[in-house]
Amino acid sequence: MPSPKLSEEEFKARYKQQFVDPAFQPLATSIEQIASIAWEAYAESRKSPITRKAGLAFSDPDYDLSADWIAAHEEVVQAQRRYQDSSVPPRLLIINGSSRSEHTCPGEMSKSFRLADIARDTVRTETKLAVELLDLSRIASEYGRNIHPCKACFSTAAPLCHWPCSCYPNHSLGQVQDWMNEIYPMWVAAHGIMIITPVNWYQVSSPVKLMMDRLVCADGGNPDPSLTQGKDATKAKEVELAGWDYPRHLAGRLFSVIVHGDVEGAENVRRSLADWLRFMKLSPAGPSAELDRYIGYWKPYATSHEELDANEAIQEEVRNVARSLAEAVLERRAGRYRQIGIGLEDPRQK
């Protein structure tokens, strides 16, 4: 494939685009110096400038692991311990998947956020479960809040995809401020996960799809980057062909899904989300936990919030989705929730 490598002139011109505000003009000399340092990091591919030895917990204790990855790994390990700790209340994670909010261009909150708020309030007032809201709209409205795209390492060889993802941050390419290192522990610590998304062009929203793609490492990803000497594709292929155990890092969590649209696609999006979660070995929280509905069907967008206000039925259905997920989580904690076939081994892994 054609090389994406930039010349020094192209790189610096692109780098300095973040300083076009005339307020930076008095610092032009300093910015030029910083751009030169950034160019050196880019030219030398200094992806992870700060590393430390992996240690005895890894297959190659002397391998230099990224300090960023080690921190993310430790957060995931702590989250798994919280998940397994039966002395604390189970936790639900509710995800608002809309990119719209009143804090940026649209100037108005999303219906997904309102539905997430209804679900969160229901859990808080009716149960003793802990509940956390992940608001993906912040990708579009908050400075330095990014989810970078998946680089599809898994398609080269499963062990090349590290758990958690080691593709980011990539300091040499300026691919920093990646949110997923905070999102991974949220998923790991949760006993139940609810995704609420609008239909965007017959699909989930952009933030939800970015999160989904970056969760590929949770389904068969390699928790030991030293095993593949980082991103050594040849080594990763050898490891996979020798027999990869395909660890399911989120298996056993329960899920619910709410999809809302205004014209078409709600049912298909709900099915695709549920199928994805099932493939990762999460379990549905019952027939009332998967919902697709239209709000203001073929009505003007300008009155969509009024349509939601008037649709008390869907508001109650959202509460029922939250109740179903909470009940299933509590039943599982009590040892009474059992899904037939959950312990069967798959003859094929992919």
Order of alpha helices (4+ residues) and beta strands (2+ residues): alpha-alpha-beta-beta-alpha-beta-alpha-beta-alpha-alpha-beta-alpha-alpha-beta-alpha-beta-beta-alpha-alpha
